[in-house]
Amino acid sequence: MLKSRIIYLLGMILASNIAIAQNLQLYTTYPKISVSPGEVIDYNVELINNSSVTRNGRISLRNLPKDWDYEMKSGNYSAAEISVLPKERKSLNLKIIVPSKIEKGQYRFQLVAQGESSLPLTVDVTTDGKSSSEFNSPQTNMEGSAKSTFTFNASLLNRSSEAQVYRLGANLQSGWGATFKVDGKQVSSVNIEGNQRKDILIEILPPESVKKGKYTIPLFAQSPLNQSNLSLEVVITGSYEIQLTTPEGLLSTTATANRNKSIQFLVKNTGTSDLSQVNLSASTPSQWEAHFEPSRISSLKAGESQTVTAIVRPAKKAIAGDYQITLNAKNNETSDSIKFRVTVETSLLWGWVGIFVIAIAVALVYFLIRKYGRR
């Protein structure tokens, strides 16, 4: 008697599980589709809850062929699990990315909801896309600073017998930029005759705030028949920044004609990479002289600064007033320049000379009056 009850209960549990398994159902209008190599298949799928309780469905793909990729979203979000109210349905979008290098034939896989409902899908690849196009570059790796523009030479070969229009694009991280140029003109697509090749210049521009490190740049050339991919690598060595200023931040001074004036300056490395061979120079008004001591900094580590002295000598006949000189700090990676005001003042010596001349003139007049005034 007890044995029969146990068997009965087990049967009820099994029947209940089967019923539950049927409560979630996956549906799409086109479970079998014919495509060309490199196409992206866009499935609109419904997850239907036939039960009287809210159900959560974990959605996954099974037996997706090797090198195929997919993206699954519900609304604006990537969806791995979807909750459905009783007797309602939820929509999700499934994108299947068919590789361009693939043999002709039928490919089968399944979309599964929590192991309870399975939706068989069949993709019929109608043409052989294994060698229909080729997108490559002789050099796929470059390194430089955060301000560098990375320029790659690439070529796109259409191996098919007919002309194809290829859309050019890149899957970039936020802030990065990519441009494509053919025959010196920026393009977003290119038309290539059958069994012909086009040279493409690719420029990659990193964002200003990019951190030091290695970055992969995925590019693609897509035609109605296939898609060819090219992966580039950019290594950011850091940022190169330099600043030329004074210890107090004051960009003016006074000087006397034909006399040396020593002015202290700070050369700061404000970037994230070390600087080498920083040359210091000055541009002055006519007949002025100016130079730095030292005139070159052999090495300046990131975040550090070095004090240098600029020696400025106004022209011998410089009249009193304001003058402007330009001071420069430069190496192969970066540079900075500042405008510096020099106010030329009258020498005290010439003031005393003037007073002496006036005194002599007064004394001479006095002598002449005394000598000849009574006649």
C-alpha positions as CSV (number, residue, x, y, z in Angstrom):
1,M,0.0,0.0,0.0
2,L,2.8,2.4,1.0
3,K,4.7,1.5,-2.1
4,S,1.8,2.3,-4.4
5,R,1.3,5.7,-2.7
6,I,5.0,6.6,-3.3
7,I,4.7,5.6,-6.9
8,Y,1.5,7.7,-7.2
9,L,3.2,10.7,-5.7
10,L,6.3,10.4,-7.9
11,G,4.0,10.2,-10.9
12,M,2.2,13.3,-9.8
13,I,5.5,15.2,-9.4
14,L,6.7,14.1,-12.8
15,A,3.4,15.1,-14.4
16,S,3.6,18.5,-12.6
17,N,7.1,19.1,-13.9
18,I,6.0,18.2,-17.4
19,A,3.2,20.6,-17.1
20,I,5.5,23.3,-15.8
21,A,7.9,22.6,-18.7
22,Q,5.1,23.4,-21.1
23,N,4.1,26.6,-19.4
24,L,7.0,28.6,-21.0
25,Q,7.0,28.6,-24.8
26,L,9.4,30.1,-27.3
27,Y,8.1,31.3,-30.7
28,T,9.4,33.0,-33.8
29,T,7.8,33.5,-37.2
30,Y,10.8,32.3,-39.3
31,P,12.6,29.3,-37.6
32,K,14.4,28.5,-40.9
33,I,16.2,31.2,-42.9
34,S,18.5,31.3,-46.0
35,V,21.4,33.8,-45.8
36,S,24.7,34.5,-47.4
37,P,28.1,34.3,-45.6
38,G,28.8,37.3,-43.3
39,E,25.1,38.3,-42.9
40,V,23.5,39.2,-39.5
41,I,20.2,37.3,-38.9
42,D,17.6,39.3,-36.8
43,Y,15.1,37.0,-35.0
44,N,12.1,38.4,-33.2
45,V,11.3,35.9,-30.5
46,E,8.3,35.7,-28.2
47,L,8.6,34.1,-24.7
48,I,5.0,33.1,-23.8
49,N,3.9,32.2,-20.2
50,N,0.9,29.8,-20.5
51,S,0.7,29.3,-16.7
52,S,-1.2,31.1,-14.0
53,V,1.9,32.3,-12.1
54,T,4.8,34.6,-13.0
55,R,7.6,32.6,-14.5
56,N,11.3,33.5,-15.0
57,G,12.9,32.0,-18.1
58,R,16.7,31.7,-18.4
59,I,17.4,32.1,-22.1
60,S,20.4,30.5,-23.8
61,L,21.7,29.1,-27.1
62,R,22.7,25.5,-27.6
63,N,24.8,24.0,-30.4
64,L,25.7,27.3,-32.0
65,P,28.3,26.5,-34.7
66,K,31.9,27.3,-34.1
67,D,33.0,30.9,-34.9
68,W,29.4,32.1,-35.0
69,D,28.4,34.9,-32.7
70,Y,25.2,36.2,-31.2
71,E,23.6,39.1,-29.3
72,M,20.4,38.8,-27.3
73,K,18.4,41.8,-26.0
74,S,15.0,42.5,-24.5
75,G,14.3,46.2,-24.9
76,N,17.6,48.1,-24.6
77,Y,19.2,45.5,-22.3
78,S,21.2,42.3,-22.8
79,A,18.9,39.6,-21.6
80,A,19.9,36.3,-20.0
81,E,16.8,35.9,-17.9
82,I,13.3,37.3,-18.5
83,S,10.3,37.4,-16.2
84,V,6.8,37.0,-17.7
85,L,3.5,37.6,-16.0
86,P,0.8,34.9,-16.1
87,K,-0.8,34.5,-19.5
88,E,1.4,37.2,-21.1
89,R,4.4,37.2,-23.4
90,K,7.7,39.1,-23.7
91,S,9.6,40.0,-26.8
92,L,13.3,39.6,-27.2
93,N,15.7,40.2,-30.1
94,L,18.2,37.6,-31.1
95,K,21.0,38.6,-33.6
96,I,23.0,35.7,-35.1
97,I,26.2,36.8,-36.8
98,V,27.1,34.4,-39.6
99,P,30.9,34.3,-40.2
100,S,32.1,35.3,-43.7
101,K,34.5,32.4,-44.0
102,I,32.0,29.5,-44.0
103,E,31.1,26.6,-46.2
104,K,27.7,26.3,-47.9
105,G,25.2,24.2,-46.1
106,Q,22.6,23.9,-43.3
107,Y,23.4,24.8,-39.7
108,R,21.1,23.9,-36.8
109,F,21.0,25.2,-33.2
110,Q,18.4,25.7,-30.5
111,L,17.2,28.7,-28.4
112,V,16.3,27.3,-24.9
113,A,14.2,28.8,-22.1
114,Q,15.4,27.3,-18.7
115,G,15.6,23.9,-20.3
116,E,11.8,23.8,-20.4
117,S,11.1,25.0,-24.0
118,S,13.4,24.6,-27.0
119,L,13.0,26.5,-30.2
120,P,14.9,24.7,-33.1
121,L,16.5,27.2,-35.6
122,T,17.9,26.4,-39.0
123,V,20.2,28.6,-41.1
124,D,20.7,27.7,-44.7
125,V,24.0,29.3,-46.0
126,T,23.4,29.5,-49.7
127,T,26.9,30.3,-51.0
128,D,30.4,29.3,-50.1
129,G,31.9,32.4,-48.4
130,K,35.2,30.8,-47.4
131,S,37.3,33.0,-49.7
132,S,34.9,35.6,-51.1
133,S,36.9,38.6,-49.7
134,E,40.0,39.4,-47.8
135,F,40.7,42.4,-45.5
136,N,44.3,42.6,-44.2
137,S,47.2,44.9,-43.3
138,P,51.0,44.3,-43.5
139,Q,51.3,45.9,-40.1
140,T,48.6,45.5,-37.5
141,N,50.4,46.8,-34.4
142,M,51.6,50.3,-33.6
143,E,52.5,52.2,-30.5
144,G,52.6,55.9,-29.6
145,S,51.4,58.6,-27.2
146,A,47.8,59.5,-26.3
147,K,48.0,62.4,-28.8
148,S,49.2,60.3,-31.7
149,T,47.2,59.5,-34.8
150,F,47.8,55.8,-35.7
151,T,47.9,55.3,-39.5
152,F,47.6,51.8,-41.0
153,N,47.8,50.7,-44.6
154,A,45.4,48.0,-45.5
155,S,43.9,46.3,-48.6
156,L,40.5,44.8,-49.4
157,L,40.3,42.0,-52.0
158,N,37.1,41.0,-53.6
159,R,37.5,37.3,-54.5
160,S,34.1,37.0,-56.1
161,S,33.5,37.3,-59.8
162,E,31.1,40.3,-59.5
163,A,31.6,43.8,-58.2
164,Q,30.7,44.4,-54.6
165,V,30.1,47.5,-52.4
166,Y,31.7,47.1,-49.0
167,R,30.6,49.1,-46.0
168,L,33.6,50.0,-43.9
169,G,33.3,50.3,-40.1
170,A,34.8,49.8,-36.7
171,N,33.6,48.5,-33.3
172,L,35.3,51.1,-31.1
173,Q,35.3,51.9,-27.5
174,S,33.8,55.2,-26.4
175,G,35.9,58.2,-27.4
176,W,37.9,56.4,-30.1
177,G,37.7,57.5,-33.7
178,A,38.4,55.7,-37.0
179,T,38.5,57.1,-40.5
180,F,38.9,55.3,-43.9
181,K,40.5,56.9,-46.9
182,V,40.6,55.6,-50.5
183,D,42.6,57.6,-53.1
184,G,43.1,60.4,-50.6
185,K,39.4,60.9,-49.9
186,Q,37.6,59.9,-46.7
187,V,34.9,57.2,-47.4
188,S,32.5,55.0,-45.5
189,S,32.1,52.4,-48.3
190,V,34.1,51.3,-51.3
191,N,33.1,49.7,-54.6
192,I,35.5,46.9,-55.8
193,E,35.2,45.0,-59.1
194,G,35.4,41.2,-59.1
195,N,38.8,39.7,-58.3
196,Q,40.2,43.2,-57.7
197,R,41.9,44.8,-54.7
198,K,41.6,48.3,-53.2
199,D,44.2,50.0,-50.9
200,I,42.6,51.6,-47.8
201,L,44.3,54.1,-45.4
202,I,43.0,53.7,-41.9
203,E,43.5,56.4,-39.2
204,I,42.9,55.6,-35.6
205,L,42.6,58.4,-33.1
206,P,42.5,57.7,-29.3
207,P,40.6,59.8,-26.8
208,E,42.5,62.5,-24.9
209,S,41.9,60.7,-21.6
210,V,43.1,57.3,-22.8
211,K,45.2,55.4,-20.3
212,K,48.5,53.7,-20.9
213,G,48.0,50.2,-22.3
214,K,47.2,47.9,-25.2
215,Y,43.9,48.3,-27.2
216,T,42.4,46.1,-29.9
217,I,40.6,47.9,-32.8
218,P,38.1,45.6,-34.6
219,L,37.4,46.7,-38.2
220,F,35.1,45.2,-40.8
221,A,34.3,45.4,-44.5
222,Q,30.7,44.2,-45.1
223,S,29.1,43.5,-48.5
224,P,25.7,42.0,-49.2
225,L,27.4,38.6,-49.6
226,N,29.9,38.5,-46.8
227,Q,31.9,40.3,-44.1
228,S,35.7,40.4,-43.7
229,N,37.2,41.4,-40.4
230,L,40.6,43.0,-39.6
231,S,41.9,43.4,-36.0
232,L,44.4,46.1,-35.3
233,E,46.3,46.7,-32.1
234,V,47.3,50.1,-30.7
235,V,49.7,50.4,-27.7
236,I,49.4,53.7,-25.8
237,T,52.8,54.4,-24.2
238,G,51.4,57.3,-22.2
239,S,50.9,61.1,-22.7
240,Y,53.6,63.6,-23.4
241,E,52.9,67.1,-21.9
242,I,55.4,69.8,-20.9
243,Q,54.9,73.2,-19.3
244,L,57.2,76.2,-19.1
245,T,56.6,78.7,-16.4
246,T,58.2,80.7,-13.6
247,P,58.3,79.5,-9.9
248,E,55.8,82.3,-9.0
249,G,53.8,82.1,-12.2
250,L,54.8,85.7,-13.0
251,L,55.5,86.3,-16.7
252,S,57.1,89.7,-16.6
253,T,60.3,91.4,-15.3
254,T,62.3,94.6,-15.6
255,A,65.7,95.0,-17.2
256,T,68.3,97.6,-18.2
257,A,69.6,98.2,-21.7
258,N,72.8,96.4,-22.5
259,R,72.8,94.6,-19.2
260,N,72.2,90.9,-18.5
261,K,69.1,89.9,-16.6
262,S,68.9,86.4,-15.1
263,I,65.3,85.0,-14.8
264,Q,64.5,81.6,-13.3
265,F,62.0,79.3,-15.0
266,L,60.5,75.9,-14.3
267,V,60.2,73.1,-16.9
268,K,57.5,70.7,-15.8
269,N,56.7,67.2,-17.2
270,T,52.9,67.2,-16.8
271,G,52.4,64.0,-18.8
272,T,52.5,60.3,-17.9
273,S,55.7,59.4,-19.9
274,D,59.3,60.5,-19.4
275,L,60.7,63.2,-21.6
276,S,64.1,63.3,-23.2
277,Q,66.2,65.9,-25.0
278,V,64.1,68.9,-24.2
279,N,65.6,71.9,-26.0
280,L,65.1,75.4,-24.6
281,S,65.3,78.5,-26.8
282,A,64.1,82.1,-27.0
283,S,62.9,84.6,-29.7
284,T,63.7,88.2,-29.0
285,P,63.4,91.7,-30.5
286,S,66.1,92.9,-32.9
287,Q,69.6,93.2,-31.3
288,W,68.5,91.6,-28.1
289,E,70.2,88.5,-26.8
290,A,68.7,85.6,-24.8
291,H,69.7,82.0,-23.9
292,F,69.0,79.3,-21.4
293,E,71.4,77.7,-18.9
294,P,71.3,74.8,-19.5
295,S,70.0,75.0,-23.0
296,R,69.0,71.3,-23.1
297,I,67.5,68.9,-20.5
298,S,68.6,65.4,-21.3
299,S,65.9,63.6,-19.2
300,L,62.8,64.7,-17.3
301,K,60.7,62.0,-15.6
302,A,56.9,62.1,-15.5
303,G,55.6,64.5,-12.8
304,E,59.0,66.1,-12.2
305,S,60.3,69.6,-12.9
306,Q,63.7,71.3,-13.4
307,T,64.8,74.8,-12.7
308,V,66.6,76.6,-15.6
309,T,67.8,80.2,-16.0
310,A,67.1,82.5,-18.9
311,I,69.7,85.2,-19.4
312,V,68.2,88.2,-21.3
313,R,70.2,91.2,-22.5
314,P,68.2,94.1,-24.0
315,A,69.8,96.0,-26.9
316,K,72.3,98.6,-26.2
317,K,70.1,101.4,-27.6
318,A,66.8,100.0,-26.2
319,I,64.6,102.8,-25.1
320,A,62.5,102.6,-22.0
321,G,59.3,100.7,-22.5
322,D,57.7,97.2,-22.6
323,Y,59.1,94.5,-24.9
324,Q,58.0,90.9,-25.5
325,I,60.1,87.8,-25.9
326,T,59.0,84.2,-26.6
327,L,60.5,81.3,-24.7
328,N,60.2,77.7,-25.9
329,A,60.6,74.2,-24.5
330,K,60.4,71.4,-27.1
331,N,61.3,67.8,-27.9
332,N,60.2,65.3,-30.5
333,E,56.9,64.5,-28.7
334,T,55.6,67.8,-27.3
335,S,56.3,71.5,-26.8
336,D,55.3,74.6,-24.9
337,S,55.9,78.3,-25.4
338,I,55.2,81.4,-23.4
339,K,55.1,85.1,-24.0
340,F,57.3,87.0,-21.5
341,R,57.2,90.8,-21.0
342,V,60.4,92.7,-20.3
343,T,60.1,96.3,-19.2
344,V,63.3,98.3,-20.0
345,E,64.1,101.0,-17.5
346,T,66.5,103.9,-17.8
347,S,69.9,103.2,-16.2
348,L,70.8,105.1,-13.0
349,L,74.2,105.9,-14.5
350,W,72.6,107.8,-17.3
351,G,70.5,109.6,-14.8
352,W,73.6,110.8,-12.9
353,V,75.2,111.7,-16.2
354,G,72.2,113.8,-17.1
355,I,72.3,115.6,-13.7
356,F,76.1,116.2,-14.2
357,V,75.5,117.7,-17.7
358,I,72.8,119.9,-16.3
359,A,75.0,121.0,-13.4
360,I,77.8,121.9,-15.8
361,A,75.4,123.9,-18.0
362,V,74.1,125.9,-15.0
363,A,77.7,126.5,-13.8
364,L,78.7,127.7,-17.3
365,V,75.8,130.1,-17.5
366,Y,76.6,131.4,-14.0
367,F,80.2,132.0,-15.0
368,L,79.3,133.8,-18.2
369,I,76.9,136.1,-16.3
370,R,79.5,136.9,-13.7
371,K,82.1,137.6,-16.3
372,Y,80.2,139.5,-19.0
373,G,77.1,140.6,-17.2
374,R,78.3,144.0,-16.1
375,R,79.5,145.1,-19.6
